[in-house]
């Protein structure tokens, strides 16, 4: 199992492979660690207006304590 944190300046719904995964942040602004299968995945944020619009990322060799960070600006 892979673990990722999707970073963006505001809370947004995360889409992984076009499937809703929930918000990237909690009500206190802390990032959630999302659990997904290892492998190649396409990440995007609901609502658009971010750069890049989507990212293809290989997830592997992660843990809940050391997740992969996928960053949008």
C-alpha distance (Angstrom), angle and dihedral (degrees) to the residues before:
residue distance angle dihedral
X1 . . .
X2 3.79 . .
X3 3.79 128.6 .
X4 3.81 126.7 -150.7
X5 3.78 140.1 175.8
X6 3.80 115.5 -153.0
X7 3.80 109.5 -151.4
X8 3.80 125.2 -156.0
X9 3.80 130.5 144.6
X10 3.82 92.6 -109.4
X11 3.78 135.8 33.1
X12 3.80 111.8 -84.7
X13 3.79 137.3 165.8
X14 3.80 109.6 -100.9
X15 3.79 120.4 -136.1
X16 3.78 118.7 -160.4
X17 3.79 114.7 -173.1
X18 3.84 87.5 -12.7
X19 3.83 91.8 -58.2
X20 3.80 122.2 118.2
X21 3.80 112.7 -113.0
X22 3.81 99.7 175.7
X23 3.80 130.6 -106.6
X24 3.78 125.6 -27.4
X25 3.85 92.5 -138.5
X26 3.79 137.3 37.5
X27 3.82 124.4 -130.1
X28 3.82 90.3 -85.2
X29 3.82 92.3 55.0
X30 3.81 94.4 -106.8
X31 3.79 116.5 140.7
X32 3.79 120.0 -112.8
X33 3.81 119.4 -131.9
X34 3.80 105.7 -131.5
X35 3.79 120.6 -153.0
X36 3.82 117.2 -141.7
X37 3.77 138.4 155.3
X38 3.80 117.1 -82.7
X39 3.79 114.1 -103.0
X40 3.80 141.5 65.4
X41 3.81 115.0 -27.3
X42 3.80 137.0 171.3
X43 3.81 114.2 -129.8
X44 3.81 126.0 -162.7
X45 3.79 139.1 153.9
X46 3.77 126.4 -121.8
X47 3.78 112.7 -115.5
X48 3.80 96.5 35.7
X49 3.81 118.9 -139.2
X50 3.80 93.0 118.0
X51 3.78 135.3 108.3
X52 2.92 122.6 -89.9
X53 3.83 99.2 21.5
X54 3.83 88.9 -142.0
X55 3.79 138.8 -4.7
X56 3.78 131.7 -148.2
X57 3.80 106.2 -145.3
X58 3.80 133.9 175.9
X59 3.81 110.2 -135.8
X60 3.81 117.4 -157.4
X61 3.80 141.4 123.0
X62 3.81 93.9 34.0
X63 3.78 135.6 130.2
X64 3.79 136.8 -170.1
X65 3.82 87.4 -100.2
X66 3.84 93.2 46.6
X67 3.82 107.5 30.8
X68 3.78 125.7 172.8
X69 3.81 111.3 -103.7
X70 3.81 116.6 -136.9
X71 3.79 107.4 -166.5
X72 3.80 128.7 -157.3
X73 3.82 124.9 -178.7
